[in-house]
Amino acid sequence: MIPITNTNNTNADVVVVGGGMVGALTAAALGACGLDVVMLEQKPPPPFDGASYDLRVSALSEASERMLDAVGAWSQIQQLRLCPYRRMLVWDSETSAKTLFDSSRIGKPHLGHIVENRVIQLSLWQQLGEMDNVTVICPASVQALNTGVGHVSVNTDAGEFSGSLLVAADGANSSVRTMAGLSVEGGYYDQHALVATVNTQYPQRDITWQRFTPGGPQAFLPLAGQRASMVWYESPETIAKLKELPQREFIDAMTSAFPEELGCIASVDAKGSFPLQRQHASSYVSPRVVLVGDAAHSVHPLAGQGVNMGMLDAAELVDCVVSSYSSGKDIGSLRTLRRYERARRPANELMIRFLDGIHQIFEPGGQQWLKQAFRSAALRGAEHLTPVNELCMRTAMGLTGNLPPLARGRLPLHV
């Protein structure tokens, strides 16, 4: 049962604003470690009926799978719906350069899973509902933020809630970030993404596809059964025109634009679009406030790393908070929070720059001959140089670096 309560003046160790995938994981992990948590969310996740598919999907890495398993949500996700993928093919439409990533090369059964966002969120909320030390307040919208000596409080339309630490997991347009006086740098790309859930003529295989074209990347992500998620990156004007096409004309447009290897599209369940944004907070912390997920950083979605980055934020933050709490230290102090920022900000900055660089070498305009030569060399290098190919896979799967306990599949020490 999903907990939706309306309790005023609730005190906790940690208040989490935002009950999406990253916020709910943060709340679940802190709750599983024994801290008292209040999670505030404006609206509950849409119900799962088994028939319809969520337009929004995520490519979960092995590290993210471990985190979800550690808090008990992965088994629920498996019961609902997910699609593993073992291979990923990336190629350039203007050259013969391509790269195949195959998990068998590193002894893994899969590269990751494509999972609908609502399935992830619902499974986490299910776990939250089983924790006596976690309270979910929904609906609740933050209206004001106040910090004091040893505590932080938020005023909402559902009451006032306070704790030693406030976690902002309320997305790219984070109101908590603004109230805390934390700025962001970045902007919008000159592309929009059109996402469509489609029915295919044949069942999906264990492979994701991504092709780079002069107009922008195209991605094809397998879902359970004969469903797939297709993503088309193009200029805002082109995407607007595509969205308005009748279904038959839209299918014809996608069939002609996407490669023949993907097979026939029988019908379209749903489609939508969104602008592409890149931003990074100037700082992740202020007194008793910390940013995680999209509130801290937004990245180009072409490699599907956004949610995995956010979940690694959650894992690192939980480790820092639980460590401080167990040692009798102030979990909301800047000393505690800066330890988290030192661990995550450089890694996130590197990923943002990497994804931005990919976008730039594939975007239209500029010295195309030079970009094409670089693309060809990079793709062929990743294909034929085994250490490079394997490193790319391990990095995308979250298997490199000094991972926090949650990303290794276990909870930090219980408080």
One Martini backbone bead per residue (centre of mass of N, CA, C, O) as a GRO file, in nm:
protein
  415
    1MET     BB    1   0.095   0.036   0.024
    2ILE     BB    2   0.059   0.368  -0.028
    3PRO     BB    3   0.178   0.641   0.146
    4ILE     BB    4  -0.083   0.884   0.236
    5THR     BB    5  -0.046   1.176   0.418
    6ASN     BB    6  -0.164   1.428   0.683
    7THR     BB    7   0.090   1.569   0.867
    8ASN     BB    8   0.165   1.783   1.116
    9ASN     BB    9   0.456   1.867   1.252
   10THR     BB   10   0.702   1.694   1.142
   11ASN     BB   11   0.968   1.509   1.270
   12ALA     BB   12   1.316   1.454   1.170
   13ASP     BB   13   1.617   1.381   1.044
   14VAL     BB   14   1.493   1.367   0.742
   15VAL     BB   15   1.414   1.571   0.456
   16VAL     BB   16   1.242   1.486   0.153
   17VAL     BB   17   1.228   1.649  -0.162
   18GLY     BB   18   1.098   1.418  -0.347
   19GLY     BB   19   0.938   1.110  -0.505
   20GLY     BB   20   1.113   1.001  -0.697
   21MET     BB   21   1.358   0.793  -0.770
   22VAL     BB   22   1.581   0.939  -0.598
   23GLY     BB   23   1.418   1.024  -0.350
   24ALA     BB   24   1.308   0.739  -0.276
   25LEU     BB   25   1.583   0.606  -0.242
   26THR     BB   26   1.686   0.786  -0.018
   27ALA     BB   27   1.458   0.728   0.185
   28ALA     BB   28   1.487   0.416   0.191
   29ALA     BB   29   1.783   0.399   0.283
   30LEU     BB   30   1.760   0.565   0.541
   31GLY     BB   31   1.537   0.393   0.665
   32ALA     BB   32   1.695   0.117   0.658
   33CYS     BB   33   1.920   0.256   0.861
   34GLY     BB   34   1.715   0.412   1.095
   35LEU     BB   35   1.601   0.670   1.002
   36ASP     BB   36   1.409   0.951   1.017
   37VAL     BB   37   1.154   1.011   0.760
   38VAL     BB   38   1.053   1.269   0.529
   39MET     BB   39   0.836   1.270   0.242
   40LEU     BB   40   0.786   1.503  -0.026
   41GLU     BB   41   0.496   1.518  -0.253
   42GLN     BB   42   0.280   1.627  -0.503
   43LYS     BB   43   0.260   1.334  -0.655
   44PRO     BB   44   0.175   1.036  -0.736
   45PRO     BB   45   0.217   0.763  -0.888
   46PRO     BB   46   0.114   0.595  -1.134
   47PRO     BB   47  -0.054   0.335  -1.199
   48PHE     BB   48  -0.047  -0.021  -1.242
   49ASP     BB   49  -0.216  -0.222  -1.511
   50GLY     BB   50  -0.036  -0.386  -1.748
   51ALA     BB   51  -0.117  -0.241  -2.029
   52SER     BB   52   0.022   0.014  -1.996
   53TYR     BB   53   0.280   0.248  -2.090
   54ASP     BB   54   0.541   0.427  -2.010
   55LEU     BB   55   0.700   0.687  -2.166
   56ARG     BB   56   0.899   0.666  -1.932
   57VAL     BB   57   1.241   0.562  -1.936
   58SER     BB   58   1.510   0.348  -1.805
   59ALA     BB   59   1.865   0.278  -1.793
   60LEU     BB   60   1.975   0.045  -1.585
   61SER     BB   61   2.226  -0.024  -1.399
   62GLU     BB   62   2.390  -0.233  -1.195
   63ALA     BB   63   2.416  -0.034  -0.962
   64SER     BB   64   2.114   0.037  -0.947
   65GLU     BB   65   2.018  -0.249  -0.895
   66ARG     BB   66   2.163  -0.281  -0.625
   67MET     BB   67   2.019  -0.054  -0.475
   68LEU     BB   68   1.729  -0.161  -0.509
   69ASP     BB   69   1.790  -0.430  -0.367
   70ALA     BB   70   1.885  -0.320  -0.087
   71VAL     BB   71   1.574  -0.189  -0.043
   72GLY     BB   72   1.360  -0.408  -0.191
   73ALA     BB   73   1.267  -0.320  -0.506
   74TRP     BB   74   1.353  -0.526  -0.730
   75SER     BB   75   1.140  -0.753  -0.696
   76GLN     BB   76   0.903  -0.571  -0.777
   77ILE     BB   77   0.999  -0.502  -1.060
   78GLN     BB   78   1.000  -0.796  -1.161
   79GLN     BB   79   0.688  -0.834  -1.119
   80LEU     BB   80   0.611  -0.625  -1.321
   81ARG     BB   81   0.851  -0.466  -1.527
   82LEU     BB   82   1.110  -0.569  -1.766
   83CYS     BB   83   1.423  -0.519  -1.977
   84PRO     BB   84   1.679  -0.680  -2.084
   85TYR     BB   85   2.023  -0.599  -2.191
   86ARG     BB   86   2.325  -0.714  -2.369
   87ARG     BB   87   2.322  -0.505  -2.611
   88MET     BB   88   2.500  -0.236  -2.801
   89LEU     BB   89   2.439  -0.031  -3.086
   90VAL     BB   90   2.671   0.194  -3.252
   91TRP     BB   91   2.619   0.445  -3.516
   92ASP     BB   92   2.706   0.599  -3.829
   93SER     BB   93   2.530   0.713  -4.105
   94GLU     BB   94   2.798   0.840  -4.271
   95THR     BB   95   2.934   0.573  -4.190
   96SER     BB   96   3.083   0.249  -4.101
   97ALA     BB   97   3.088   0.314  -3.812
   98LYS     BB   98   3.108   0.093  -3.520
   99THR     BB   99   2.959  -0.033  -3.201
  100LEU     BB  100   2.980  -0.321  -2.988
  101PHE     BB  101   2.812  -0.405  -2.691
  102ASP     BB  102   2.901  -0.695  -2.483
  103SER     BB  103   2.861  -0.854  -2.183
  104SER     BB  104   3.028  -1.119  -2.238
  105ARG     BB  105   3.314  -0.974  -2.241
  106ILE     BB  106   3.268  -0.933  -1.900
  107GLY     BB  107   3.082  -1.162  -1.766
  108LYS     BB  108   2.784  -1.061  -1.826
  109PRO     BB  109   2.434  -1.095  -1.865
  110HIS     BB  110   2.419  -0.768  -1.865
  111LEU     BB  111   2.398  -0.415  -1.900
  112GLY     BB  112   2.078  -0.393  -1.840
  113HIS     BB  113   1.763  -0.207  -1.784
  114ILE     BB  114   1.442  -0.151  -1.903
  115VAL     BB  115   1.244   0.094  -1.721
  116GLU     BB  116   0.980   0.219  -1.597
  117ASN     BB  117   0.942   0.483  -1.393
  118ARG     BB  118   0.685   0.394  -1.236
  119VAL     BB  119   0.799   0.122  -1.144
  120ILE     BB  120   1.023   0.232  -0.970
  121GLN     BB  121   0.854   0.419  -0.790
  122LEU     BB  122   0.646   0.214  -0.683
  123SER     BB  123   0.852   0.020  -0.551
  124LEU     BB  124   0.962   0.227  -0.349
  125TRP     BB  125   0.691   0.301  -0.215
  126GLN     BB  126   0.637   0.022  -0.107
  127GLN     BB  127   0.876   0.026   0.092
  128LEU     BB  128   0.794   0.279   0.251
  129GLY     BB  129   0.519   0.149   0.358
  130GLU     BB  130   0.705  -0.063   0.548
  131MET     BB  131   0.806   0.195   0.713
  132ASP     BB  132   0.783   0.336   1.031
  133ASN     BB  133   1.025   0.572   0.978
  134VAL     BB  134   0.837   0.656   0.728
  135THR     BB  135   0.699   0.958   0.580
  136VAL     BB  136   0.439   1.030   0.349
  137ILE     BB  137   0.370   1.340   0.179
  138CYS     BB  138   0.056   1.338  -0.010
  139PRO     BB  139   0.027   1.631  -0.088
  140ALA     BB  140   0.328   1.854  -0.134
  141SER     BB  141   0.426   2.203  -0.117
  142VAL     BB  142   0.682   2.414  -0.120
  143GLN     BB  143   0.709   2.758   0.026
  144ALA     BB  144   0.936   2.731   0.261
  145LEU     BB  145   1.267   2.812   0.406
  146ASN     BB  146   1.437   2.712   0.720
  147THR     BB  147   1.727   2.796   0.908
  148GLY     BB  148   1.909   2.667   1.190
  149VAL     BB  149   2.014   2.553   1.485
  150GLY     BB  150   2.012   2.213   1.403
  151HIS     BB  151   1.796   2.304   1.173
  152VAL     BB  152   1.523   2.234   0.936
  153SER     BB  153   1.251   2.396   0.752
  154VAL     BB  154   0.922   2.340   0.601
  155ASN     BB  155   0.673   2.495   0.419
  156THR     BB  156   0.344   2.373   0.354
  157ASP     BB  157   0.022   2.277   0.247
  158ALA     BB  158   0.061   2.030   0.487
  159GLY     BB  159   0.280   2.184   0.654
  160GLU     BB  160   0.533   2.135   0.895
  161PHE     BB  161   0.887   2.043   0.843
  162SER     BB  162   1.158   1.878   1.024
  163GLY     BB  163   1.528   1.876   1.054
  164SER     BB  164   1.874   1.826   1.005
  165LEU     BB  165   1.792   1.754   0.697
  166LEU     BB  166   1.779   1.859   0.347
  167VAL     BB  167   1.656   1.700   0.052
  168ALA     BB  168   1.699   1.777  -0.291
  169ALA     BB  169   1.458   1.596  -0.525
  170ASP     BB  170   1.298   1.829  -0.733
  171GLY     BB  171   1.461   1.871  -0.980
  172ALA     BB  172   1.558   2.094  -1.228
  173ASN     BB  173   1.327   2.302  -1.088
  174SER     BB  174   1.420   2.360  -0.803
  175SER     BB  175   1.293   2.518  -0.523
  176VAL     BB  176   1.501   2.458  -0.303
  177ARG     BB  177   1.747   2.566  -0.446
  178THR     BB  178   1.646   2.857  -0.458
  179MET     BB  179   1.595   2.897  -0.148
  180ALA     BB  180   1.913   2.826  -0.088
  181GLY     BB  181   2.094   2.990  -0.312
  182LEU     BB  182   2.142   2.796  -0.560
  183SER     BB  183   2.313   2.777  -0.849
  184VAL     BB  184   2.319   2.760  -1.215
  185GLU     BB  185   2.466   2.603  -1.502
  186GLY     BB  186   2.361   2.658  -1.844
  187GLY     BB  187   2.132   2.494  -2.084
  188TYR     BB  188   2.004   2.465  -2.404
  189TYR     BB  189   1.957   2.281  -2.659
  190ASP     BB  190   1.900   2.253  -3.025
  191GLN     BB  191   1.709   2.019  -2.904
  192HIS     BB  192   1.470   1.765  -2.924
  193ALA     BB  193   1.266   1.504  -2.778
  194LEU     BB  194   1.115   1.216  -2.912
  195VAL     BB  195   0.870   1.000  -2.763
  196ALA     BB  196   0.787   0.646  -2.826
  197THR     BB  197   0.538   0.401  -2.793
  198VAL     BB  198   0.564   0.078  -2.947
  199ASN     BB  199   0.446  -0.154  -3.174
  200THR     BB  200   0.566  -0.463  -3.282
  201GLN     BB  201   0.582  -0.732  -3.491
  202TYR     BB  202   0.809  -0.825  -3.295
  203PRO     BB  203   0.983  -0.932  -3.060
  204GLN     BB  204   1.219  -0.842  -2.855
  205ARG     BB  205   1.547  -0.794  -2.805
  206ASP     BB  206   1.883  -0.780  -2.642
  207ILE     BB  207   1.880  -0.473  -2.782
  208THR     BB  208   2.030  -0.163  -2.840
  209TRP     BB  209   1.990   0.143  -3.031
  210GLN     BB  210   2.229   0.381  -3.193
  211ARG     BB  211   2.195   0.662  -3.413
  212PHE     BB  212   2.383   0.890  -3.610
  213THR     BB  213   2.272   1.195  -3.744
  214PRO     BB  214   2.253   1.506  -3.878
  215GLY     BB  215   1.994   1.576  -3.686
  216GLY     BB  216   2.038   1.325  -3.487
  217PRO     BB  217   1.965   1.104  -3.269
  218GLN     BB  218   1.877   0.749  -3.244
  219ALA     BB  219   1.652   0.539  -3.048
  220PHE     BB  220   1.621   0.183  -2.938
  221LEU     BB  221   1.411   0.039  -2.686
  222PRO     BB  222   1.344  -0.233  -2.514
  223LEU     BB  223   1.056  -0.405  -2.426
  224ALA     BB  224   0.818  -0.584  -2.334
  225GLY     BB  225   0.770  -0.783  -2.580
  226GLN     BB  226   0.604  -0.574  -2.840
  227ARG     BB  227   0.785  -0.335  -2.723
  228ALA     BB  228   0.895   0.016  -2.762
  229SER     BB  229   1.144   0.277  -2.739
  230MET     BB  230   1.147   0.586  -2.916
  231VAL     BB  231   1.415   0.814  -3.006
  232TRP     BB  232   1.406   1.163  -3.130
  233TYR     BB  233   1.652   1.382  -3.243
  234GLU     BB  234   1.579   1.733  -3.297
  235SER     BB  235   1.451   1.994  -3.395
  236PRO     BB  236   1.194   2.172  -3.273
  237GLU     BB  237   1.040   2.193  -3.544
  238THR     BB  238   1.039   1.893  -3.623
  239ILE     BB  239   0.905   1.780  -3.368
  240ALA     BB  240   0.640   1.940  -3.387
  241LYS     BB  241   0.550   1.811  -3.657
  242LEU     BB  242   0.553   1.512  -3.570
  243LYS     BB  243   0.340   1.530  -3.339
  244GLU     BB  244   0.097   1.615  -3.552
  245LEU     BB  245   0.080   1.352  -3.673
  246PRO     BB  246  -0.068   1.106  -3.778
  247GLN     BB  247  -0.017   0.786  -3.715
  248ARG     BB  248   0.053   0.683  -4.001
  249GLU     BB  249   0.256   0.912  -4.068
  250PHE     BB  250   0.439   0.863  -3.827
  251ILE     BB  251   0.521   0.576  -3.896
  252ASP     BB  252   0.642   0.644  -4.171
  253ALA     BB  253   0.858   0.837  -4.065
  254MET     BB  254   1.003   0.630  -3.881
  255THR     BB  255   1.055   0.410  -4.091
  256SER     BB  256   1.231   0.597  -4.282
  257ALA     BB  257   1.443   0.696  -4.056
  258PHE     BB  258   1.482   0.427  -3.952
  259PRO     BB  259   1.624   0.140  -3.943
  260GLU     BB  260   1.558  -0.177  -4.074
  261GLU     BB  261   1.650  -0.355  -3.823
  262LEU     BB  262   1.382  -0.283  -3.643
  263GLY     BB  263   1.140  -0.304  -3.808
  264CYS     BB  264   0.803  -0.307  -3.761
  265ILE     BB  265   0.536  -0.080  -3.706
  266ALA     BB  266   0.212  -0.111  -3.590
  267SER     BB  267   0.201   0.101  -3.339
  268VAL     BB  268   0.096   0.381  -3.125
  269ASP     BB  269   0.053   0.462  -2.794
  270ALA     BB  270   0.272   0.705  -2.747
  271LYS     BB  271   0.359   1.066  -2.732
  272GLY     BB  272   0.647   1.291  -2.681
  273SER     BB  273   0.815   1.595  -2.555
  274PHE     BB  274   1.150   1.751  -2.501
  275PRO     BB  275   1.387   1.938  -2.387
  276LEU     BB  276   1.735   1.997  -2.384
  277GLN     BB  277   1.945   1.983  -2.089
  278ARG     BB  278   2.216   2.174  -1.928
  279GLN     BB  279   2.315   2.137  -1.579
  280HIS     BB  280   2.496   2.293  -1.291
  281ALA     BB  281   2.566   2.325  -0.982
  282SER     BB  282   2.776   2.527  -0.804
  283SER     BB  283   2.640   2.377  -0.556
  284TYR     BB  284   2.523   2.110  -0.332
  285VAL     BB  285   2.555   2.310  -0.077
  286SER     BB  286   2.404   2.408   0.231
  287PRO     BB  287   2.281   2.476   0.515
  288ARG     BB  288   2.106   2.173   0.552
  289VAL     BB  289   2.151   2.142   0.232
  290VAL     BB  290   2.091   1.901  -0.043
  291LEU     BB  291   2.178   1.778  -0.362
  292VAL     BB  292   2.001   1.564  -0.599
  293GLY     BB  293   2.018   1.491  -0.903
  294ASP     BB  294   1.850   1.717  -1.099
  295ALA     BB  295   1.906   1.944  -0.889
  296ALA     BB  296   2.226   1.923  -0.964
  297HIS     BB  297   2.176   1.769  -1.257
  298SER     BB  298   2.178   1.794  -1.620
  299VAL     BB  299   2.160   1.574  -1.903
  300HIS     BB  300   2.217   1.422  -2.175
  301PRO     BB  301   2.016   1.135  -2.284
  302LEU     BB  302   2.181   0.954  -2.497
  303ALA     BB  303   2.309   0.745  -2.252
  304GLY     BB  304   2.123   0.707  -1.991
  305GLN     BB  305   2.262   0.856  -1.707
  306GLY     BB  306   2.086   1.026  -1.514
  307VAL     BB  307   1.968   0.822  -1.300
  308ASN     BB  308   2.243   0.693  -1.223
  309MET     BB  309   2.366   0.947  -1.107
  310GLY     BB  310   2.147   0.998  -0.891
  311MET     BB  311   2.186   0.725  -0.740
  312LEU     BB  312   2.481   0.782  -0.664
  313ASP     BB  313   2.418   1.018  -0.492
  314ALA     BB  314   2.247   0.868  -0.285
  315ALA     BB  315   2.465   0.667  -0.193
  316GLU     BB  316   2.671   0.878  -0.090
  317LEU     BB  317   2.489   1.028   0.107
  318VAL     BB  318   2.411   0.793   0.289
  319ASP     BB  319   2.697   0.729   0.384
  320CYS     BB  320   2.755   1.006   0.516
  321VAL     BB  321   2.512   1.020   0.710
  322VAL     BB  322   2.546   0.748   0.861
  323SER     BB  323   2.832   0.797   0.959
  324SER     BB  324   2.769   1.049   1.127
  325TYR     BB  325   2.544   0.936   1.304
  326SER     BB  326   2.713   0.695   1.430
  327SER     BB  327   2.931   0.925   1.547
  328GLY     BB  328   2.757   1.183   1.654
  329LYS     BB  329   2.713   1.366   1.419
  330ASP     BB  330   2.626   1.620   1.206
  331ILE     BB  331   2.425   1.568   0.922
  332GLY     BB  332   2.396   1.901   0.844
  333SER     BB  333   2.674   1.963   0.805
  334LEU     BB  334   2.917   2.082   0.598
  335ARG     BB  335   3.115   1.853   0.648
  336THR     BB  336   2.930   1.624   0.556
  337LEU     BB  337   2.835   1.744   0.275
  338ARG     BB  338   3.125   1.785   0.146
  339ARG     BB  339   3.191   1.493   0.118
  340TYR     BB  340   2.980   1.440  -0.095
  341GLU     BB  341   3.068   1.656  -0.303
  342ARG     BB  342   3.359   1.549  -0.350
  343ALA     BB  343   3.256   1.275  -0.472
  344ARG     BB  344   3.037   1.384  -0.704
  345ARG     BB  345   3.105   1.638  -0.872
  346PRO     BB  346   3.341   1.539  -1.054
  347ALA     BB  347   3.189   1.300  -1.182
  348ASN     BB  348   2.958   1.468  -1.304
  349GLU     BB  349   3.128   1.664  -1.470
  350LEU     BB  350   3.253   1.449  -1.653
  351MET     BB  351   2.984   1.344  -1.774
  352ILE     BB  352   2.883   1.611  -1.889
  353ARG     BB  353   3.126   1.659  -2.080
  354PHE     BB  354   3.105   1.398  -2.238
  355LEU     BB  355   2.812   1.435  -2.347
  356ASP     BB  356   2.865   1.711  -2.476
  357GLY     BB  357   3.083   1.610  -2.672
  358ILE     BB  358   2.907   1.418  -2.832
  359HIS     BB  359   2.709   1.626  -2.931
  360GLN     BB  360   2.918   1.808  -3.086
  361ILE     BB  361   3.028   1.580  -3.293
  362PHE     BB  362   2.708   1.535  -3.404
  363GLU     BB  363   2.637   1.804  -3.475
  364PRO     BB  364   2.549   2.036  -3.668
  365GLY     BB  365   2.796   2.186  -3.816
  366GLY     BB  366   3.080   2.302  -3.894
  367GLN     BB  367   3.348   2.074  -3.921
  368GLN     BB  368   3.249   1.792  -4.058
  369TRP     BB  369   3.506   1.641  -4.146
  370LEU     BB  370   3.629   1.637  -3.859
  371LYS     BB  371   3.401   1.503  -3.707
  372GLN     BB  372   3.389   1.246  -3.880
  373ALA     BB  373   3.675   1.148  -3.819
  374PHE     BB  374   3.638   1.130  -3.512
  375ARG     BB  375   3.398   0.937  -3.504
  376SER     BB  376   3.527   0.703  -3.653
  377ALA     BB  377   3.765   0.661  -3.458
  378ALA     BB  378   3.602   0.615  -3.198
  379LEU     BB  379   3.426   0.374  -3.288
  380ARG     BB  380   3.658   0.188  -3.384
  381GLY     BB  381   3.811   0.185  -3.119
  382ALA     BB  382   3.577   0.065  -2.943
  383GLU     BB  383   3.560  -0.198  -3.119
  384HIS     BB  384   3.886  -0.299  -3.138
  385LEU     BB  385   3.950  -0.207  -2.841
  386THR     BB  386   3.906  -0.392  -2.576
  387PRO     BB  387   3.967  -0.205  -2.329
  388VAL     BB  388   3.772   0.018  -2.420
  389ASN     BB  389   3.512  -0.143  -2.439
  390GLU     BB  390   3.515  -0.245  -2.141
  391LEU     BB  391   3.528   0.032  -2.000
  392CYS     BB  392   3.263   0.144  -2.106
  393MET     BB  393   3.084  -0.070  -1.975
  394ARG     BB  394   3.171  -0.041  -1.677
  395THR     BB  395   3.098   0.255  -1.651
  396ALA     BB  396   2.792   0.236  -1.734
  397MET     BB  397   2.745   0.011  -1.493
  398GLY     BB  398   2.898   0.102  -1.227
  399LEU     BB  399   3.213  -0.059  -1.191
  400THR     BB  400   3.374   0.200  -1.118
  401GLY     BB  401   3.547   0.292  -0.869
  402ASN     BB  402   3.452   0.430  -0.552
  403LEU     BB  403   3.205   0.270  -0.417
  404PRO     BB  404   2.941   0.276  -0.245
  405PRO     BB  405   2.769   0.046  -0.072
  406LEU     BB  406   2.496   0.061  -0.229
  407ALA     BB  407   2.644   0.008  -0.515
  408ARG     BB  408   2.731  -0.290  -0.391
  409GLY     BB  409   2.455  -0.402  -0.229
  410ARG     BB  410   2.470  -0.235   0.050
  411LEU     BB  411   2.422  -0.123   0.354
  412PRO     BB  412   2.497   0.070   0.574
  413LEU     BB  413   2.535   0.110   0.881
  414HIS     BB  414   2.332   0.068   1.131
  415VAL     BB  415   2.189   0.296   1.374
   0.00000   0.00000   0.00000
